[in-house]
């Protein structure tokens, strides 16, 4: 009986020690993040909450619009706080190109597998793909093989097909709600043009 009690007490003590270690690590990282956010020259919006930072905004439905508004207010590079971590948002294609383009350079920013893995939830079957897989030698080979598909000339060929699909989507929405379909076709065309423009900048 004494052995059982001692084992339980030992397990509880180990769990308490692990929990204290995790809390200390979280608080230390939070302190370092707050110190960096206060001392860096990178601008950014004030957090909506001191503890969670901008998490509530990032998880909201209006996140893309809010990110665009912040880019217009603070410039193409700005900072955010996500829990106990700092996040730098880069919206300028030229800046993103210089940071992420060359894997052999010191400034190369590798893909975060933990972040991209969440995007696999919507795929069937759920497995790594060209977007979510790590940027290793296999990924580079697949990326090089598929790159011609996204050239400007090929994108222009599929542009009418994309508009046809958008028309079908707008017609489907209009059949159920006329107000929801208002402006849908124009928005889809504008989005397609933006994709072509960004693709041209990166090629």
C-alpha positions as CSV (number, residue, x, y, z in Angstrom):
1,X,0.0,0.0,0.0
2,X,2.9,2.3,0.8
3,X,4.4,1.6,-2.6
4,X,1.2,2.5,-4.4
5,X,0.9,5.8,-2.5
6,X,4.5,6.6,-3.2
7,X,4.1,5.9,-6.9
8,X,1.0,8.2,-7.1
9,X,2.8,10.9,-5.2
10,X,5.8,10.6,-7.5
11,X,3.6,10.8,-10.6
12,X,1.8,13.9,-9.2
13,X,5.1,15.6,-8.4
14,X,6.4,14.9,-11.9
15,X,3.3,16.2,-13.5
16,X,3.4,19.4,-11.3
17,X,7.1,19.9,-12.2
18,X,6.3,19.5,-15.9
19,X,3.4,22.0,-15.6
20,X,5.6,24.5,-13.8
21,X,8.2,24.2,-16.4
22,X,5.7,24.8,-19.2
23,X,4.2,27.8,-17.5
24,X,7.7,29.3,-16.9
25,X,8.7,28.7,-20.5
26,X,5.5,30.4,-21.7
27,X,5.9,33.4,-19.4
28,X,9.6,33.8,-20.4
29,X,8.7,33.7,-24.1
30,X,5.9,36.2,-23.4
31,X,8.3,38.5,-21.7
32,X,10.8,38.3,-24.6
33,X,8.1,38.9,-27.1
34,X,6.8,41.9,-25.2
35,X,10.3,43.3,-25.0
36,X,10.9,42.9,-28.7
37,X,7.5,44.4,-29.6
38,X,8.4,47.5,-27.6
39,X,11.9,48.0,-28.9
40,X,11.6,47.1,-32.5
41,X,11.2,49.8,-35.1
42,X,8.6,47.8,-37.1
43,X,5.2,49.5,-36.8
44,X,2.0,47.6,-35.9
45,X,-1.5,48.0,-34.5
46,X,-2.0,47.8,-30.8
47,X,-3.2,44.4,-29.6
48,X,-6.9,44.0,-28.7
49,X,-5.9,42.0,-25.7
50,X,-2.6,42.2,-23.7
51,X,-2.5,38.4,-23.2
52,X,-3.7,36.9,-26.5
53,X,-2.6,39.9,-28.7
54,X,-4.3,39.9,-32.1
55,X,-5.5,36.3,-32.0
56,X,-9.2,37.2,-31.9
57,X,-8.8,39.3,-35.0
58,X,-6.8,36.7,-36.9
59,X,-9.4,34.0,-36.2
60,X,-12.4,36.2,-37.1
61,X,-14.2,36.2,-40.5
62,X,-13.0,39.7,-41.3
63,X,-9.3,38.8,-40.9
64,X,-8.3,39.3,-44.6
65,X,-9.9,42.7,-44.7
66,X,-8.3,43.7,-41.4
67,X,-4.9,42.6,-42.6
68,X,-5.3,44.7,-45.7
69,X,-6.4,47.7,-43.7
70,X,-3.4,47.3,-41.4
71,X,-1.1,47.2,-44.5
72,X,-2.6,50.4,-45.7
73,X,-2.1,52.0,-42.3
74,X,1.3,50.7,-41.2
75,X,2.9,49.9,-44.5
76,X,3.8,46.6,-46.3
77,X,5.7,45.2,-43.3
78,X,4.1,45.3,-39.8
79,X,4.1,43.4,-36.6
80,X,1.4,41.4,-34.7
81,X,1.3,39.6,-31.3
82,X,-0.1,36.1,-31.3
83,X,-0.3,34.8,-27.7
84,X,3.3,34.8,-26.5
85,X,4.8,35.1,-30.0
86,X,5.6,37.9,-32.3
87,X,4.6,37.8,-36.0
88,X,5.9,40.0,-38.8
89,X,3.5,40.3,-41.7
90,X,5.1,41.0,-45.1
91,X,2.7,42.1,-47.8
92,X,5.2,43.7,-50.2
93,X,6.1,41.2,-53.1
94,X,9.6,42.6,-53.4
95,X,10.4,42.2,-49.7
96,X,8.8,38.7,-49.6
97,X,10.9,37.8,-52.7
98,X,14.2,38.9,-51.0
99,X,13.4,37.0,-47.8
100,X,12.0,33.7,-49.1
101,X,13.4,33.3,-52.6
102,X,16.9,31.7,-52.1
103,X,17.2,28.6,-49.9
104,X,21.0,28.9,-49.9
105,X,21.1,32.4,-48.5
106,X,21.3,33.5,-44.8
107,X,18.0,35.3,-45.1
108,X,16.0,32.4,-46.4
109,X,12.8,31.8,-44.4
110,X,11.9,28.1,-44.4
111,X,8.3,27.0,-44.4
112,X,6.8,26.2,-41.0
113,X,5.5,22.7,-41.3
114,X,3.3,23.0,-38.1
115,X,1.6,26.0,-39.6
116,X,1.0,24.6,-43.1
117,X,-0.1,21.2,-41.8
118,X,-3.4,22.8,-40.7
119,X,-4.3,23.5,-44.3
120,X,-4.4,19.7,-45.0
121,X,-7.6,19.4,-43.1
122,X,-9.6,20.4,-46.1
123,X,-7.9,18.0,-48.5
124,X,-9.0,14.5,-49.4
125,X,-7.0,12.4,-48.6
126,X,-5.3,14.4,-45.9
127,X,-1.7,14.3,-46.9
128,X,1.1,16.8,-47.6
129,X,0.8,18.6,-51.0
130,X,2.7,21.2,-52.9
131,X,1.5,23.9,-50.6
132,X,1.9,22.2,-47.2
133,X,4.9,19.9,-47.6
134,X,8.3,21.0,-46.3
135,X,10.5,22.7,-48.9
136,X,13.0,19.9,-49.2
137,X,14.6,18.4,-52.4
138,X,11.4,16.5,-53.3
139,X,9.3,19.7,-53.0
140,X,11.7,21.6,-55.1
141,X,11.6,19.0,-57.9
142,X,7.7,19.1,-57.9
143,X,7.7,22.9,-57.8
144,X,10.1,23.1,-60.7
145,X,8.0,20.6,-62.7
146,X,4.7,22.5,-62.1
147,X,6.1,26.0,-62.4
148,X,5.3,26.3,-66.2
149,X,1.6,25.7,-65.4
150,X,1.5,29.1,-63.7
151,X,3.3,31.2,-66.3
152,X,1.5,34.3,-67.5
153,X,0.7,32.7,-70.9
154,X,-0.9,29.6,-69.4
155,X,-2.8,31.7,-66.8
156,X,-4.2,33.8,-69.6
157,X,-5.5,30.6,-71.3
158,X,-7.4,29.5,-68.2
159,X,-8.7,33.0,-67.4
160,X,-11.9,32.7,-69.5
161,X,-12.5,29.3,-67.9
162,X,-12.2,30.8,-64.4
163,X,-14.7,33.5,-65.3
164,X,-17.2,30.8,-66.5
165,X,-16.9,29.0,-63.2
166,X,-17.4,32.3,-61.4
167,X,-20.5,33.0,-63.5
168,X,-21.9,29.6,-62.5
169,X,-21.1,30.3,-58.8
170,X,-22.9,33.7,-59.0
171,X,-25.9,32.1,-60.7
172,X,-26.1,29.4,-58.0
173,X,-26.0,32.0,-55.3
174,X,-28.5,34.2,-57.1
175,X,-31.0,31.3,-57.3
176,X,-31.1,31.2,-53.5
177,X,-30.5,34.8,-52.5
178,X,-30.5,37.7,-55.0
179,X,-28.8,40.1,-52.5
180,X,-25.9,37.8,-51.8
181,X,-25.1,37.6,-55.5
182,X,-24.8,41.4,-56.0
183,X,-21.4,42.3,-57.1
184,X,-20.2,38.7,-57.1
185,X,-19.2,38.6,-60.7
186,X,-17.3,41.9,-60.5
187,X,-15.5,40.8,-57.4
188,X,-14.5,37.5,-58.9
189,X,-13.1,39.2,-62.0
190,X,-11.2,41.6,-59.9
191,X,-9.7,38.8,-57.8
192,X,-8.7,36.9,-60.9
193,X,-6.9,40.0,-62.3
194,X,-5.1,40.5,-59.0
195,X,-3.9,36.9,-59.1
196,X,-2.5,37.5,-62.6
197,X,-0.9,40.7,-61.5
198,X,0.8,39.1,-58.5
199,X,1.9,36.1,-60.6
200,X,3.5,38.5,-63.1
201,X,5.4,40.2,-60.3
202,X,6.9,37.0,-58.9
203,X,8.0,35.6,-62.3
